[in-house]
Protein backbone atom coordinates (compact mmCIF):
# COMPACT_ATOMS: atom_id res chain seq x y z
CA UNK A 1 0.00 0.00 0.00
CA UNK A 2 1.31 3.48 -0.80
CA UNK A 3 0.52 6.87 0.67
CA UNK A 4 -1.99 7.73 -2.08
CA UNK A 5 -4.30 4.95 -0.85
CA UNK A 6 -4.16 5.90 2.82
CA UNK A 7 -7.52 7.06 4.15
CA UNK A 8 -9.13 7.23 7.56
CA UNK A 9 -10.87 3.96 6.71
CA UNK A 10 -7.62 2.02 7.05
CA UNK A 11 -6.53 3.65 10.29
CA UNK A 12 -7.19 1.38 13.28
CA UNK A 13 -10.25 2.66 15.20
CA UNK A 14 -8.30 2.61 18.48
CA UNK A 15 -5.60 4.77 16.89
CA UNK A 16 -8.21 7.21 15.58
CA UNK A 17 -9.74 7.48 19.05
CA UNK A 18 -6.31 8.03 20.59
CA UNK A 19 -5.46 10.83 18.18
CA UNK A 20 -8.89 12.47 18.45
CA UNK A 21 -8.44 12.62 22.21
CA UNK A 22 -4.91 13.98 21.81
CA UNK A 23 -5.59 16.55 19.10
CA UNK A 24 -9.21 17.59 19.63
CA UNK A 25 -10.20 20.14 16.98
CA UNK A 26 -6.92 19.55 15.10
CA UNK A 27 -7.71 15.91 14.35
CA UNK A 28 -9.35 16.62 10.97
CA UNK A 29 -6.24 18.49 9.81
CA UNK A 30 -4.04 15.63 11.05
CA UNK A 31 -6.14 13.05 9.23
CA UNK A 32 -6.03 15.11 6.05
CA UNK A 33 -2.24 15.42 6.27
CA UNK A 34 -1.90 11.63 6.16
CA UNK A 35 -3.30 11.49 2.61
CA UNK A 36 -1.00 14.21 1.27
CA UNK A 37 2.30 13.63 -0.50
CA UNK A 38 5.13 12.75 1.85
CA UNK A 39 7.73 15.57 1.98
CA UNK A 40 11.17 14.64 0.66
CA UNK A 41 14.18 15.90 2.61
CA UNK A 42 17.91 15.35 2.65
CA UNK A 43 20.80 16.37 4.86
CA UNK A 44 24.01 17.33 3.11
CA UNK A 45 27.48 16.16 4.13
CA UNK A 46 29.31 19.43 4.76
CA UNK A 47 32.64 17.60 4.99
CA UNK A 48 32.28 16.65 1.33
CA UNK A 49 30.48 19.78 0.13
CA UNK A 50 29.45 18.26 -3.20
CA UNK A 51 25.67 18.70 -3.28
CA UNK A 52 24.26 21.94 -4.78
CA UNK A 53 21.69 23.46 -2.41
CA UNK A 54 20.95 26.70 -4.27
CA UNK A 55 17.19 27.42 -4.35
CA UNK A 56 16.36 24.49 -2.05
CA UNK A 57 14.01 25.13 0.87
CA UNK A 58 15.87 24.68 4.20
CA UNK A 59 14.66 22.53 7.06
CA UNK A 60 14.15 25.16 9.80
CA UNK A 61 15.81 23.25 12.66
CA UNK A 62 18.82 21.78 10.84
CA UNK A 63 21.21 23.99 8.89
CA UNK A 64 22.34 21.06 6.73
CA UNK A 65 18.78 19.87 6.01
CA UNK A 66 16.86 20.73 2.84
CA UNK A 67 13.58 19.81 1.17
CA UNK A 68 13.51 18.55 -2.41
CA UNK A 69 10.64 19.58 -4.71
CA UNK A 70 10.12 15.94 -5.75
CA UNK A 71 11.54 12.52 -4.99
CA UNK A 72 14.30 11.49 -7.42
CA UNK A 73 15.79 8.02 -7.80
CA UNK A 74 18.37 8.25 -5.02
CA UNK A 75 19.82 4.85 -5.90
CA UNK A 76 20.78 6.20 -9.31
CA UNK A 77 22.34 9.42 -8.05
CA UNK A 78 26.16 9.17 -7.89
CA UNK A 79 26.20 12.00 -5.31
CA UNK A 80 24.07 9.87 -2.98
CA UNK A 81 26.24 6.79 -3.52
CA UNK A 82 29.35 8.84 -2.76
CA UNK A 83 28.01 10.17 0.54
CA UNK A 84 27.36 13.79 -0.47
CA UNK A 85 24.03 13.66 1.37
CA UNK A 86 21.77 11.41 3.42
CA UNK A 87 18.05 10.97 2.78
CA UNK A 88 16.52 11.76 6.17
CA UNK A 89 13.02 12.57 7.30
CA UNK A 90 12.89 16.27 8.24
CA UNK A 91 11.21 15.95 11.64
CA UNK A 92 13.89 13.60 12.91
CA UNK A 93 16.49 16.26 12.15
CA UNK A 94 15.14 18.09 15.22
CA UNK A 95 17.89 16.11 16.97
CA UNK A 96 20.30 18.73 15.59
CA UNK A 97 18.66 21.54 17.55
CA UNK A 98 18.36 19.41 20.70
CA UNK A 99 22.10 18.69 20.60
CA UNK A 100 23.01 22.33 19.93
CA UNK A 101 21.05 23.55 22.94
CA UNK A 102 22.20 20.95 25.47
CA UNK A 103 25.67 19.69 24.49
CA UNK A 104 29.03 21.50 24.48
CA UNK A 105 30.21 20.85 20.93
CA UNK A 106 33.44 22.80 21.35
CA UNK A 107 35.26 19.96 23.10
CA UNK A 108 35.88 16.28 22.36
CA UNK A 109 33.04 14.05 23.55
CA UNK A 110 32.25 10.37 23.82
CA UNK A 111 28.86 9.78 22.22
CA UNK A 112 26.75 6.65 21.84
CA UNK A 113 23.91 6.27 19.34
CA UNK A 114 22.41 3.22 20.98
CA UNK A 115 19.81 2.18 18.37
CA UNK A 116 21.60 3.45 15.31
CA UNK A 117 20.53 1.66 12.09
CA UNK A 118 20.10 2.71 9.37
CA UNK A 119 22.35 5.64 10.35
CA UNK A 120 20.45 8.90 9.91
CA UNK A 121 20.99 10.19 13.42
CA UNK A 122 24.52 8.73 13.54
CA UNK A 123 25.64 10.66 10.48
CA UNK A 124 23.92 13.79 11.81
CA UNK A 125 25.83 13.47 15.09
CA UNK A 126 29.08 12.74 13.29
CA UNK A 127 28.77 16.00 11.35
CA UNK A 128 28.12 18.05 14.49
CA UNK A 129 30.75 16.69 16.86
CA UNK A 130 34.25 18.02 17.51
CA UNK A 131 36.74 16.27 15.20
CA UNK A 132 38.41 14.55 18.18
CA UNK A 133 35.14 13.15 19.50
CA UNK A 134 34.39 9.44 19.57
CA UNK A 135 31.04 8.29 18.18
CA UNK A 136 29.85 4.71 18.70
CA UNK A 137 26.97 3.71 16.44
CA UNK A 138 25.40 0.61 17.95
CA UNK A 139 22.73 -1.58 16.42
CA UNK A 140 21.13 -4.43 18.35
CA UNK A 141 19.74 -6.36 15.35
CA UNK A 142 22.59 -8.06 13.49
CA UNK A 143 20.83 -8.03 10.11
CA UNK A 144 20.67 -4.22 10.21
CA UNK A 145 24.37 -3.67 10.94
CA UNK A 146 25.45 -3.93 7.29
CA UNK A 147 23.28 -0.99 6.15
CA UNK A 148 24.50 1.03 9.14
CA UNK A 149 28.11 0.23 8.23
CA UNK A 150 27.52 1.21 4.60
CA UNK A 151 25.98 4.57 5.52
CA UNK A 152 28.73 5.34 8.02
CA UNK A 153 31.35 4.47 5.40
CA UNK A 154 29.68 6.76 2.87
CA UNK A 155 29.75 9.62 5.38
CA UNK A 156 33.51 9.18 5.53
CA UNK A 157 34.57 10.22 9.04
CA UNK A 158 37.35 8.25 10.80
CA UNK A 159 36.28 8.78 14.43
CA UNK A 160 33.29 6.43 14.28
CA UNK A 161 32.82 2.91 15.69
CA UNK A 162 30.06 0.55 14.53
CA UNK A 163 29.04 -2.06 17.10
CA UNK A 164 26.43 -4.81 17.44
CA UNK A 165 25.38 -5.30 21.07
CA UNK A 166 22.33 -5.36 23.28
CA UNK A 167 22.38 -2.37 25.66
CA UNK A 168 22.66 -4.81 28.56
CA UNK A 169 25.91 -6.17 27.07
CA UNK A 170 27.87 -2.98 27.79
CA UNK A 171 28.65 -3.04 31.53
CA UNK A 172 32.31 -2.38 30.74
CA UNK A 173 31.28 1.02 29.39
CA UNK A 174 29.62 2.26 32.60
CA UNK A 175 30.16 6.01 32.96
CA UNK A 176 32.07 6.15 29.66
CA UNK A 177 29.82 8.49 27.64
CA UNK A 178 29.06 12.20 27.70
CA UNK A 179 26.00 11.78 25.46
CA UNK A 180 23.72 8.81 24.76
CA UNK A 181 21.04 9.02 22.07
CA UNK A 182 18.19 6.53 22.33
CA UNK A 183 16.08 6.65 19.18
CA UNK A 184 13.93 3.89 20.56
CA UNK A 185 12.22 1.12 18.59
CA UNK A 186 8.56 2.09 18.64
CA UNK A 187 5.09 1.40 17.24
CA UNK A 188 5.81 3.67 14.27
CA UNK A 189 2.64 5.76 14.36
CA UNK A 190 4.52 8.73 12.95
CA UNK A 191 5.41 6.74 9.83
CA UNK A 192 1.86 5.82 8.76
CA UNK A 193 1.99 8.20 5.78
CA UNK A 194 5.55 7.31 4.79
CA UNK A 195 5.31 3.56 5.38
CA UNK A 196 1.73 2.37 5.43
CA UNK A 197 2.79 -1.19 6.26
CA UNK A 198 3.25 0.19 9.78
CA UNK A 199 -0.54 0.47 10.01
CA UNK A 200 -0.99 -3.27 9.68
CA UNK A 201 1.51 -3.86 12.49
CA UNK A 202 -0.10 -1.37 14.90
CA UNK A 203 -2.16 -2.50 17.87
CA UNK A 204 -2.77 -1.30 21.40
CA UNK A 205 -0.99 -4.42 22.66
CA UNK A 206 2.05 -3.63 20.52
CA UNK A 207 2.15 -0.09 21.89
CA UNK A 208 2.36 -1.50 25.41
CA UNK A 209 5.08 -3.97 24.37
CA UNK A 210 7.07 -1.11 22.83
CA UNK A 211 6.63 1.01 25.95
CA UNK A 212 7.96 -1.77 28.19
CA UNK A 213 10.92 -2.42 25.85
CA UNK A 214 11.77 1.28 25.76
CA UNK A 215 12.00 1.42 29.55
CA UNK A 216 14.30 -1.63 29.54
CA UNK A 217 16.53 0.13 27.01
CA UNK A 218 16.56 3.32 29.08
CA UNK A 219 17.39 1.33 32.22
CA UNK A 220 20.40 -0.17 30.42
CA UNK A 221 21.43 3.17 28.89
CA UNK A 222 21.44 5.15 32.14
CA UNK A 223 24.57 3.58 33.68
CA UNK A 224 26.56 4.24 30.49
CA UNK A 225 26.47 8.01 31.10
CA UNK A 226 28.95 9.92 33.20
CA UNK A 227 27.68 12.35 35.81
CA UNK A 228 25.82 15.26 34.16
CA UNK A 229 25.81 13.35 30.90
CA UNK A 230 23.05 14.06 28.37
CA UNK A 231 20.47 11.44 27.36
CA UNK A 232 18.35 12.24 24.30
CA UNK A 233 15.24 10.12 23.87
CA UNK A 234 13.18 10.04 20.69
CA UNK A 235 10.51 8.03 18.90
CA UNK A 236 8.55 8.28 15.68
CA UNK A 237 5.22 7.90 17.43
CA UNK A 238 2.53 9.95 19.20
CA UNK A 239 1.08 8.00 22.12
CA UNK A 240 1.69 8.85 25.76
CA UNK A 241 2.74 5.31 26.72
CA UNK A 242 5.84 5.50 24.52
CA UNK A 243 6.61 9.19 25.00
CA UNK A 244 5.34 10.80 28.20
CA UNK A 245 5.63 7.60 30.23
CA UNK A 246 9.29 7.30 29.22
CA UNK A 247 9.86 10.92 30.24
CA UNK A 248 8.34 10.18 33.63
CA UNK A 249 10.50 7.09 33.97
CA UNK A 250 13.69 9.09 33.41
CA UNK A 251 12.59 11.92 35.69
CA UNK A 252 11.97 9.39 38.47
CA UNK A 253 15.24 7.51 37.94
CA UNK A 254 18.18 9.87 38.32
CA UNK A 255 17.63 12.38 35.51
CA UNK A 256 16.41 15.95 35.26
CA UNK A 257 14.68 17.27 32.18
CA UNK A 258 16.37 19.84 29.92
CA UNK A 259 13.84 22.11 28.23
CA UNK A 260 14.50 23.45 24.74
CA UNK A 261 13.66 26.85 23.31
CA UNK A 262 11.98 26.31 19.95
CA UNK A 263 10.58 29.20 17.86
CA UNK A 264 6.79 29.25 17.78
CA UNK A 265 6.82 29.42 13.98
CA UNK A 266 8.29 25.91 13.84
CA UNK A 267 4.89 24.63 15.05
CA UNK A 268 6.46 21.93 17.22
CA UNK A 269 4.13 21.08 20.14
CA UNK A 270 5.33 20.95 23.74
CA UNK A 271 4.22 17.82 25.59
CA UNK A 272 4.35 18.17 29.38
CA UNK A 273 4.40 15.43 31.99
CA UNK A 274 5.00 16.63 35.55
CA UNK A 275 8.21 18.65 35.54
CA UNK A 276 9.35 17.24 32.18
CA UNK A 277 8.71 18.53 28.69
CA UNK A 278 9.14 16.84 25.33
CA UNK A 279 8.53 18.02 21.78
CA UNK A 280 6.15 16.52 19.24
CA UNK A 281 6.09 17.00 15.48
CA UNK A 282 2.74 16.39 13.77
CA UNK A 283 2.45 16.12 9.96
CA UNK A 284 -0.34 18.72 9.83
CA UNK A 285 1.85 21.24 11.71
CA UNK A 286 5.32 20.69 10.25
CA UNK A 287 6.65 19.71 6.85
CA UNK A 288 7.60 16.26 8.02
CA UNK A 289 6.38 13.10 9.73
CA UNK A 290 5.49 12.29 13.32
CA UNK A 291 8.43 12.56 15.72
CA UNK A 292 8.94 13.02 19.46
CA UNK A 293 12.10 14.10 21.30
CA UNK A 294 13.05 14.94 24.88
CA UNK A 295 16.37 15.67 26.60
CA UNK A 296 17.54 14.70 30.08
CA UNK A 297 20.68 15.23 32.15
CA UNK A 298 22.01 12.65 34.55
CA UNK A 299 22.14 13.70 38.20
CA UNK A 300 23.63 10.69 39.96
CA UNK A 301 27.36 10.01 40.07
CA UNK A 302 29.01 6.85 38.79
CA UNK A 303 32.74 6.20 38.77
CA UNK A 304 33.73 6.45 35.11
CA UNK A 305 35.81 3.71 33.56
CA UNK A 306 39.55 4.28 33.37
CA UNK A 307 41.37 3.89 30.09
CA UNK A 308 44.16 1.55 31.07
CA UNK A 309 47.36 0.85 29.16
CA UNK A 310 46.54 -2.64 27.91
CA UNK A 311 47.74 -3.40 24.41
CA UNK A 312 45.37 -4.12 21.57
CA UNK A 313 44.38 -7.76 21.67
CA UNK A 314 43.66 -8.29 17.99
CA UNK A 315 45.85 -5.96 15.91
CA UNK A 316 49.54 -5.17 15.42
CA UNK A 317 51.27 -1.90 14.61
CA UNK A 318 52.60 -1.64 11.05
CA UNK A 319 56.35 -1.81 10.52
CA UNK A 320 58.08 1.46 9.49
CA UNK A 321 58.23 0.55 5.80
CA UNK A 322 54.56 -0.48 5.81
CA UNK A 323 53.64 2.72 7.65
CA UNK A 324 55.44 4.80 5.03
CA UNK A 325 53.52 3.03 2.28
CA UNK A 326 50.13 3.39 3.98
CA UNK A 327 50.76 7.03 4.91
CA UNK A 328 50.80 8.10 1.27
CA UNK A 329 47.08 7.52 0.99
CA UNK A 330 46.07 10.05 3.67
CA UNK A 331 46.03 13.83 3.59
CA UNK A 332 47.39 14.22 7.14
CA UNK A 333 49.05 10.90 8.01
CA UNK A 334 50.80 12.35 11.08
CA UNK A 335 47.37 12.46 12.77
CA UNK A 336 47.01 8.67 12.51
CA UNK A 337 48.68 5.46 13.66
CA UNK A 338 48.56 2.42 11.39
CA UNK A 339 47.64 -1.14 12.34
CA UNK A 340 46.95 -4.55 10.79
CA UNK A 341 44.20 -6.98 11.76
CA UNK A 342 44.74 -10.77 11.78
CA UNK A 343 42.94 -11.01 8.41
CA UNK A 344 45.44 -8.60 6.83
CA UNK A 345 43.20 -5.53 6.76
CA UNK A 346 45.14 -2.33 7.42
CA UNK A 347 43.44 0.42 9.39
CA UNK A 348 44.32 3.94 10.50
CA UNK A 349 43.40 5.16 13.98
CA UNK A 350 43.18 8.87 14.86
CA UNK A 351 45.97 9.40 17.38
CA UNK A 352 43.72 11.70 19.41
CA UNK A 353 41.47 8.70 20.10
CA UNK A 354 44.02 5.91 20.35
CA UNK A 355 43.46 5.35 24.09
CA UNK A 356 39.71 5.14 23.54
CA UNK A 357 40.12 2.63 20.73
CA UNK A 358 42.56 0.59 22.82
CA UNK A 359 40.01 0.45 25.62
CA UNK A 360 37.12 -0.45 23.30
CA UNK A 361 39.15 -3.29 21.79
CA UNK A 362 38.87 -5.05 25.16
CA UNK A 363 35.57 -3.63 26.44
CA UNK A 364 33.23 -4.78 23.64
CA UNK A 365 33.40 -7.71 21.26
CA UNK A 366 31.34 -7.03 18.14
CA UNK A 367 32.67 -3.83 16.68
CA UNK A 368 34.53 -2.27 13.80
CA UNK A 369 36.61 0.84 14.35
CA UNK A 370 39.24 2.93 12.66
CA UNK A 371 39.56 3.91 9.02
CA UNK A 372 39.75 0.78 6.88
CA UNK A 373 42.66 1.39 4.52
CA UNK A 374 43.05 -1.81 2.47
CA UNK A 375 45.53 -4.72 2.32
CA UNK A 376 49.11 -5.35 1.32
CA UNK A 377 49.42 -7.90 -1.50
CA UNK A 378 53.13 -8.50 -2.00
CA UNK A 379 54.62 -5.15 -2.94
CA UNK A 380 51.25 -3.73 -3.95
CA UNK A 381 48.70 -2.08 -1.67
CA UNK A 382 45.03 -2.71 -2.48
CA UNK A 383 43.07 0.32 -1.19
CA UNK A 384 39.63 -0.25 0.32
CA UNK A 385 36.35 1.27 -0.81
CA UNK A 386 36.01 2.81 2.66
CA UNK A 387 39.27 4.69 2.08
CA UNK A 388 37.97 6.06 -1.24
CA UNK A 389 34.94 7.55 0.54
CA UNK A 390 36.86 8.86 3.55
CA UNK A 391 37.24 12.57 4.20
CA UNK A 392 40.79 11.79 5.41
CA UNK A 393 42.02 10.60 2.00
CA UNK A 394 44.95 12.30 0.25
CA UNK A 395 43.47 14.95 -2.03
CA UNK A 396 46.34 14.64 -4.53
CA UNK A 397 45.87 11.01 -5.53
CA UNK A 398 45.35 10.24 -9.19
CA UNK A 399 41.73 10.50 -10.20
CA UNK A 400 39.53 10.41 -13.26
CA UNK A 401 36.33 12.39 -13.68
CA UNK A 402 33.28 10.46 -14.86
CA UNK A 403 30.11 11.70 -16.49
CA UNK A 404 26.82 10.48 -15.05
CA UNK A 405 26.52 7.54 -17.43
CA UNK A 406 30.00 6.24 -16.59
CA UNK A 407 29.46 6.92 -12.89
CA UNK A 408 26.31 4.77 -12.96
CA UNK A 409 28.11 2.10 -14.96
CA UNK A 410 30.76 2.18 -12.23
CA UNK A 411 28.05 1.49 -9.66
CA UNK A 412 26.73 -1.31 -11.86
CA UNK A 413 30.25 -2.72 -11.40
CA UNK A 414 31.01 -2.64 -15.11
CA UNK A 415 34.55 -2.18 -16.39
CA UNK A 416 35.04 1.14 -18.16
CA UNK A 417 36.95 1.88 -21.35
CA UNK A 418 38.63 5.24 -22.00
CA UNK A 419 40.10 6.79 -25.13
CA UNK A 420 43.51 7.28 -23.53
CA UNK A 421 45.32 4.47 -21.68
CA UNK A 422 45.54 4.84 -17.89
CA UNK A 423 47.71 2.99 -15.40
CA UNK A 424 47.63 2.25 -11.71
CA UNK A 425 45.11 3.13 -9.04
CA UNK A 426 42.64 5.90 -9.83
CA UNK A 427 39.85 7.46 -7.84
CA UNK A 428 36.61 7.46 -9.78
CA UNK A 429 35.06 10.90 -9.30
CA UNK A 430 31.77 12.53 -10.18
CA UNK A 431 31.51 16.32 -9.90
CA UNK A 432 34.60 16.25 -7.70
CA UNK A 433 33.21 13.60 -5.34
CA UNK A 434 35.10 10.34 -4.81
CA UNK A 435 33.05 7.27 -5.72
CA UNK A 436 35.52 4.38 -5.43
CA UNK A 437 38.57 2.81 -7.03
CA UNK A 438 39.55 1.95 -10.59
CA UNK A 439 42.80 0.39 -11.73
CA UNK A 440 44.09 1.04 -15.20
CA UNK A 441 45.38 -1.86 -17.29
CA UNK A 442 46.04 -0.49 -20.78
CA UNK A 443 42.81 0.79 -22.33
CA UNK A 444 40.76 -1.25 -19.87
CA UNK A 445 40.01 -0.03 -16.37
CA UNK A 446 39.12 -2.60 -13.71
CA UNK A 447 36.33 -1.69 -11.34
CA UNK A 448 36.99 -2.29 -7.61
CA UNK A 449 33.52 -1.45 -6.34
CA UNK A 450 32.62 -4.06 -3.66
CA UNK A 451 30.08 -6.58 -4.94
CA UNK A 452 27.67 -5.76 -2.11
CA UNK A 453 27.53 -2.12 -3.25
CA UNK A 454 26.53 -2.91 -6.83
CA UNK A 455 23.22 -1.38 -7.94
CA UNK A 456 20.84 -3.60 -9.88
CA UNK A 457 18.42 -1.07 -11.32
CA UNK A 458 18.26 -0.41 -15.05
CA UNK A 459 20.12 2.86 -15.71
CA UNK A 460 19.06 3.47 -19.34
CA UNK A 461 16.32 6.03 -18.64
CA UNK A 462 18.51 7.96 -16.19
CA UNK A 463 21.51 8.71 -18.44
C-alpha positions, 0 to 999 in steps of 0.5 A: 500500500502506498501513501496515495491509498491511505484514508481514515478507513484504514486507520485502526479505530483505536488509533483514531480514538487516541489521536482524536483525544490527543488533538481535539479540533486539530484531528481533521487536519491531522487526518487530512495530512496523512493522505498528502504527498510525503515531503522529501528531505535530505541532509548534506554532508558538509565535509564533502560539500558536493551537493548543490543546495541553491534554491532548495528550501531549508529545514528550519531546525537543521542547517544542513537539512533541505527539502527537495521539490520531488523525490528522485531516484536516489539509488541512481544518483552518484552523489548519494552513492558517494556520501554527499548527502543522506536521505533523512526525514525532516522531523527527525532532524530536530535532533540537531537543535536538541544537541546544539542547545544541550551539548558543548560541541566545542570539546571532544566528547564520547557519544553513543547512538544506541539504536543506530541503524540505518544511520540517519541520526549517527551521520547527523551526530558525526557532522556536528561533533568536535573532530576529536570526538568518539562516536559509537553507532550501535545496532542491536539487530545483526541483520541491520548492521550492514546498512549502518556500516555502509551509511557510516562508510559513505559519510567518511569520518574516521572517528566512528565505531560501529558495534552490534550489542544489546544495551545490557551487554555494555557493563564495561562502558559504565560512565564512559559516555558524555552523550547517549542518544536513544532513538527507541524502537517504537510502534511507528505511528509517525510513519503511517503516511511514509510507510503504510505497512506500519498500520498493519503492524499497529495495535494497542498491545504492541504499543504496550510492548514497545513502551515496556521495551523502551524502559528496559533500554533506558534502564540499560542506557542510564549507567553508560552516562557519566555524571551530568551526561546528556540522554536524548530520547526520541521516537517516531510515534505519538502516544503517551505510553511511549513518550510521556511515560518514558519521560516520567521514567527518566525523571523518576530515575536519576535524571532531570529534564532539559527544556528546549527553546523552539521558535513558535513558527516551527509549530512543534508542540510541547508535551508536558508530563509533571516537571518534564517537557518533550517536543512533538512534530505532527504532519499537519503542523510541520513539513515532516512526519510524526516525531517526538524528542526529549532531553535529560541530564544525569544527576547521579554520580558513577565512577567512570571507567579508566582507560588503562594501558593494555595493548590491543588484543587483535591488531599489530602496529605496522612496521616502518616501511609499511607505515610509510607506504600506507601514509601516502594515501592520507592527507594528514598521516601524522594524525594517525597510527597504522595497524593490521588486523589478523585477516590482513586488513590495514586500518588507521586510527586517529591518534587523538582517540588511540586510548579510547580505541585501545580500551574499546578493543577489550571492552566490547566484542562485536565492533569495527573501528578505525579507518579501513585502509586496504591490504598489502598484497606482495609489494602492492597495496590494495586500497579499500572502498572505505578509504575512497569515501573517507574525508581523510584521503589524500586529495592529490591522488590520481583521479579520473572524472566520470560523467553520469553515465559512466558513474552509474556504470561504475556502480553497476560494477562494469569495467570502463573503457577510455580513449587514452590508456591509464595505469595504476590506481585511480579514484573514480570521481563525479563532480569532484566527489570520490566514488571508489577505485579503478585500476588502469590496465592499458585501455581497460580499467578494472572496477573495484567497487565491492560486490555488495555495493553494486546497484541492480536497477536499469540505468538506461532512462537515467543517463 
